[in-house]
Amino acid sequence: MIQMKIALAVIFLTMISLSAAGAESATDSMPGSQTQLIAPQDAREDFDLLCRALQEAHPGLYRYETKAQIKQAFETGRAKLDRPIRKIDFEVVVCQTLAAMRCGHTSMNIDIDLRAAASAAPTFPLTVMMQGQHLMVLLNNTPDDTVIRPGMEVLEINGRPVSGIVSRIEGALSADGDIQTGKSHDISGRFPFFYWFLIDPALRFSINAKDQSGHVVSTRLAGVTDAQRNAAHNPVNADMLQGIQKITPWMKQEHQVQFLDNSRIARIRFRLFMGQDFPEWLETTFKSLAEKKTQSLIIDLRKNGGGEDEFGALLVSYLTDTPFRYFDHIHMQTITPSFKEHLDWPADAETKLRAGTIADPAGGFLVTPKMHPGVAEQQPAKHPFHGKVFVLIDGGTFSTAADFCAIAAHLKLATFIGEETGGAHFGNNSGPMPSLTLPHSKLSVRFPFYGYWNAVSGDKNDRRGTLPDYPVPMTTQDIFHGVDAPMELALKFARN
């Protein structure tokens, strides 16, 4: 049975954003379903259902936080529901509550009305990226403003310091453990949406920014819609766009292998562990490495949001010639959720789960190899690679991609370059992820049922992702010059 874990990775180089509505007031541009008032009793009933479901069935509710801390988060959220509340504000409460769990796979689903509003309304008019704790300008999406230029650092928006803005946004983002790179990755891709949703639905933006010399500039800009953002041809972006164009083609590849230096070096790129042809593609690729006597391999997993569990284990199998463990175990709290009437739960789910699980002596259930082959011992592939391996990682390396990194790092199969992975080193909560729909608000929450524990016992990164051996973050200056710094370092090592 194929098991899939995936997060929708938003790649900053494609300039794709889920910008949401910006207006003088939220009601000006939001659809009626978002501004409708929910009665206090209905809001509390929905919230209580969500909390009961999490306590009953979520496999990692207390993975990073104590019961007392989770109880406090639930009580804090519920206390905000003592009066009629707009759906949009109820969504914020739910996001903040889910974020307190520190589970990157448990999050609110953006409904169709909010997506429609996001596409049509004006929002923050700059494409930005997080660089450490700094918010850097990648592109100016206005038609003709020349005050704000790519490479500047945004200091203040509408009188609010960026540090406070980022802190509030991070408080509503779901991420594994204490990992910050995953949140920075999400903010980089969706800042206009998050600013509107969590900070201020403004139409105009007073912006203070500073250039590389430290000179501070100020301007006031109108928001832009998605259509305007995509159509903007501001001359100030010309040099940055040239730099982006040098990097983007490689980063966009779904499945790509390139041989360099007379085949002494190969690099492979794929954005997801998905596709019916993925196993065949891997076999063909690694067979080619053997035939060409390739000595060094670079695997680029930046912005790879995950995919099918078995494909992560399969990639590890091409890097070793000995059997190995991939998942130590997979735990489930329940196989008969009492709230299944609110889930898009398959009719035969319980039958399959009963056949594929055993009782866990510690409580709940353990998934067997019959249900998931990832918990069995894994065998090496037919054409394993024995040369040097370098893996590029960042905050967008999530879910299955992060699991692969954890096992490869634990087995010392590769050298890691870039940033900490966005997915946890010890595993995550995902697997079957039906949506839980709350009856009154119709709010939908993605709900994982598997608690994965990677076979990395003895490692110390129990609240973090896989850490790079060589930290090399991408910067706006690198992009401006068309330099892929992590890739350049990997090539340097490979050539040595």
Backbone hydrogen bonds, N-H to C=O, Kabsch-Sander energy under -0.5 kcal/mol:
donor,donor_aa,acceptor,acceptor_aa,energy
5,K,307,G,-5.1
7,A,305,G,-1.9
9,A,7,A,-1.3
11,I,9,A,-0.7
12,F,10,V,-0.6
14,T,11,I,-1.6
15,M,12,F,-1.3
16,I,11,I,-0.8
23,A,201,P,-1.5
28,D,25,S,-1.9
29,S,25,S,-0.5
29,S,26,A,-0.7
30,M,26,A,-1.1
34,Q,31,P,-1.9
35,T,31,P,-1.0
36,Q,32,G,-1.4
38,I,85,I,-2.9
43,A,39,A,-2.7
44,R,40,P,-2.5
45,E,41,Q,-2.2
46,D,42,D,-2.4
47,F,43,A,-2.5
48,D,44,R,-2.9
49,L,45,E,-2.1
50,L,46,D,-2.3
51,C,47,F,-2.4
52,R,48,D,-2.7
53,A,49,L,-2.6
54,L,50,L,-2.3
55,Q,51,C,-2.4
56,E,52,R,-2.2
57,A,53,A,-2.7
58,H,53,A,-0.6
58,H,54,L,-1.4
61,L,58,H,-0.8
63,R,60,G,-1.6
70,I,66,T,-2.3
71,K,67,K,-2.6
72,Q,68,A,-2.0
73,A,69,Q,-2.0
74,F,70,I,-2.4
75,E,71,K,-2.5
76,T,72,Q,-2.5
77,G,73,A,-2.1
78,R,74,F,-2.4
79,A,75,E,-2.0
80,K,76,T,-0.5
80,K,77,G,-1.2
81,L,78,R,-2.0
85,I,38,I,-2.1
87,K,36,Q,-1.5
88,I,34,Q,-2.3
90,F,86,R,-2.3
91,E,87,K,-2.4
92,V,88,I,-1.3
93,V,89,D,-1.9
94,V,90,F,-2.3
95,C,91,E,-2.6
96,Q,92,V,-2.5
97,T,93,V,-2.1
98,L,94,V,-2.8
99,A,95,C,-2.4
100,A,96,Q,-1.2
101,M,98,L,-1.6
102,R,99,A,-1.4
103,C,98,L,-0.5
106,T,103,C,-1.4
107,S,105,H,-0.7
107,S,446,R,-0.5
109,N,444,S,-3.0
111,D,109,N,-0.5
115,R,111,D,-2.1
116,A,112,I,-2.2
117,A,113,D,-2.3
118,A,114,L,-2.4
119,S,115,R,-1.7
120,A,116,A,-1.3
121,A,117,A,-2.0
123,T,224,V,-2.3
127,T,139,L,-2.3
128,V,126,L,-0.6
129,M,136,M,-2.2
130,M,184,S,-0.5
131,Q,134,H,-3.2
134,H,131,Q,-1.6
135,L,154,V,-0.5
136,M,129,M,-2.8
136,M,134,H,-0.8
137,V,152,M,-3.0
138,L,127,T,-3.2
139,L,127,T,-1.9
141,N,125,P,-2.0
141,N,139,L,-0.7
149,R,147,V,-0.6
151,G,137,V,-3.2
152,M,149,R,-1.9
153,E,210,K,-2.5
154,V,135,L,-3.0
155,L,208,N,-3.1
156,E,208,N,-1.7
157,I,160,R,-2.4
158,N,206,S,-3.1
160,R,157,I,-2.2
162,V,155,L,-2.4
164,G,161,P,-0.6
165,I,161,P,-1.7
166,V,162,V,-3.0
167,S,163,S,-2.0
168,R,164,G,-2.1
169,I,165,I,-2.2
170,E,166,V,-2.8
171,G,167,S,-1.4
172,A,169,I,-1.9
173,L,170,E,-1.3
176,D,422,G,-0.6
177,G,102,R,-1.8
178,D,463,R,-3.1
179,I,176,D,-2.0
184,S,180,Q,-2.5
185,H,181,T,-2.1
186,D,182,G,-2.0
187,I,183,K,-2.7
188,S,184,S,-2.3
189,G,185,H,-1.5
190,R,186,D,-1.7
191,F,187,I,-1.0
194,F,190,R,-2.4
195,Y,191,F,-2.9
196,W,192,P,-1.9
197,F,193,F,-2.9
198,L,194,F,-2.6
199,I,194,F,-0.5
199,I,195,Y,-1.9
200,D,195,Y,-2.6
202,A,200,D,-1.8
205,F,221,L,-3.1
207,I,205,F,-0.6
207,I,219,T,-3.0
208,N,156,E,-2.3
209,A,217,V,-2.4
210,K,153,E,-2.2
211,D,215,H,-2.1
214,G,211,D,-1.8
217,V,209,A,-3.5
219,T,207,I,-1.9
221,L,205,F,-2.7
223,G,203,L,-3.0
224,V,123,T,-2.1
226,D,119,S,-1.0
227,A,119,S,-0.6
229,R,225,T,-2.6
230,N,226,D,-2.4
231,A,227,A,-1.5
232,A,228,Q,-1.2
237,N,234,N,-2.1
238,A,235,P,-1.6
241,L,237,N,-3.0
242,Q,238,A,-1.7
243,G,239,D,-1.9
244,I,240,M,-2.8
245,Q,241,L,-2.3
246,K,242,Q,-1.0
246,K,243,G,-0.6
247,I,243,G,-0.9
247,I,244,I,-0.9
248,T,244,I,-3.2
250,W,247,I,-0.6
251,M,247,I,-1.5
252,K,248,T,-1.8
253,Q,250,W,-1.3
256,Q,269,R,-2.0
258,Q,267,R,-2.5
260,L,265,I,-3.5
264,R,260,L,-0.6
264,R,261,D,-1.7
265,I,260,L,-2.1
266,A,296,S,-2.3
267,R,258,Q,-2.3
268,I,298,I,-2.7
269,R,256,Q,-2.5
270,F,300,D,-0.9
271,R,254,E,-0.5
273,F,306,G,-2.7
274,M,272,L,-1.6
278,F,275,G,-1.8
281,W,277,D,-2.8
282,L,278,F,-2.6
283,E,279,P,-2.3
284,T,280,E,-2.6
285,T,281,W,-2.5
286,F,282,L,-2.8
287,K,283,E,-2.0
288,S,284,T,-1.8
289,L,285,T,-1.8
290,A,286,F,-1.7
291,E,287,K,-2.3
292,K,288,S,-2.5
293,K,290,A,-0.8
294,T,289,L,-2.3
295,Q,264,R,-1.9
296,S,264,R,-2.0
297,L,388,K,-3.0
298,I,266,A,-2.5
299,I,297,L,-0.5
299,I,390,F,-3.1
300,D,268,I,-2.6
300,D,298,I,-0.6
301,L,299,I,-0.8
301,L,392,L,-2.2
304,N,301,L,-1.6
305,G,271,R,-0.9
305,G,303,K,-0.8
307,G,5,K,-4.2
308,E,273,F,-2.9
309,D,3,Q,-3.1
311,F,308,E,-0.9
312,G,308,E,-1.1
312,G,309,D,-0.9
313,A,309,D,-1.7
314,L,310,E,-2.1
315,L,311,F,-1.9
316,V,312,G,-1.7
317,S,313,A,-1.9
318,Y,314,L,-0.7
318,Y,315,L,-1.0
319,L,316,V,-2.4
320,T,317,S,-0.5
324,F,378,Q,-2.1
326,Y,374,G,-0.5
326,Y,376,A,-0.5
327,F,374,G,-2.0
328,D,326,Y,-0.5
328,D,453,W,-2.7
329,H,453,W,-1.3
331,H,451,G,-2.5
332,M,365,F,-2.7
333,Q,57,A,-0.7
340,K,337,P,-1.2
342,H,339,F,-2.4
343,L,340,K,-1.5
344,D,435,S,-1.2
345,W,343,L,-1.7
349,A,346,P,-1.6
352,K,348,D,-2.1
353,L,349,A,-2.5
354,R,350,E,-2.5
355,A,351,T,-1.6
356,G,352,K,-1.2
357,T,353,L,-0.5
357,T,354,R,-0.6
358,I,366,L,-2.2
360,D,364,G,-2.2
363,G,360,D,-2.9
365,F,332,M,-3.0
366,L,358,I,-3.1
367,V,330,I,-2.5
368,T,356,G,-2.7
371,M,368,T,-1.1
372,H,368,T,-2.6
375,V,372,H,-1.6
376,A,373,P,-1.5
378,Q,324,F,-3.6
381,A,317,S,-2.7
385,F,318,Y,-3.5
388,K,295,Q,-2.0
390,F,297,L,-2.8
391,V,415,T,-2.8
392,L,299,I,-2.6
393,I,417,I,-2.3
397,T,394,D,-2.0
398,F,304,N,-2.4
398,F,396,G,-1.0
400,T,5,K,-0.5
401,A,398,F,-1.7
403,D,399,S,-2.3
404,F,400,T,-2.5
405,C,401,A,-1.8
406,A,402,A,-2.4
407,I,403,D,-2.2
408,A,404,F,-2.8
409,A,405,C,-2.7
410,H,406,A,-2.4
411,L,407,I,-2.5
412,K,409,A,-1.1
413,L,408,A,-3.0
414,A,408,A,-0.6
415,T,389,V,-2.4
417,I,391,V,-2.7
418,G,470,Y,-2.2
419,E,393,I,-2.4
421,T,466,T,-2.0
422,G,394,D,-1.0
422,G,397,T,-1.1
423,G,397,T,-1.7
425,H,464,R,-2.8
430,S,428,N,-0.6
430,S,450,Y,-1.7
436,L,445,V,-3.1
437,T,342,H,-2.8
437,T,435,S,-0.6
438,L,436,L,-0.6
438,L,443,L,-2.9
442,K,438,L,-1.9
445,V,436,L,-2.4
446,R,107,S,-3.0
447,F,434,P,-2.4
449,F,430,S,-1.3
449,F,432,P,-1.4
450,Y,430,S,-2.3
451,G,331,H,-2.6
452,Y,428,N,-3.1
452,Y,450,Y,-0.7
453,W,329,H,-2.0
454,N,426,F,-2.4
455,A,326,Y,-2.5
456,V,454,N,-2.3
459,D,456,V,-2.2
462,D,460,K,-2.1
464,R,461,N,-0.8
466,T,423,G,-0.6
469,D,416,F,-1.5
470,Y,416,F,-1.9
472,V,418,G,-2.2
479,I,475,T,-2.2
480,F,476,T,-2.7
481,H,477,Q,-1.6
482,G,479,I,-1.7
483,V,478,D,-3.3
484,D,482,G,-0.5
485,A,483,V,-1.1
488,E,484,D,-2.6
489,L,485,A,-2.2
490,A,486,P,-2.1
491,L,487,M,-2.6
492,K,488,E,-2.0
493,F,489,L,-2.5
494,A,490,A,-2.6
495,R,491,L,-2.4
496,N,492,K,-1.2
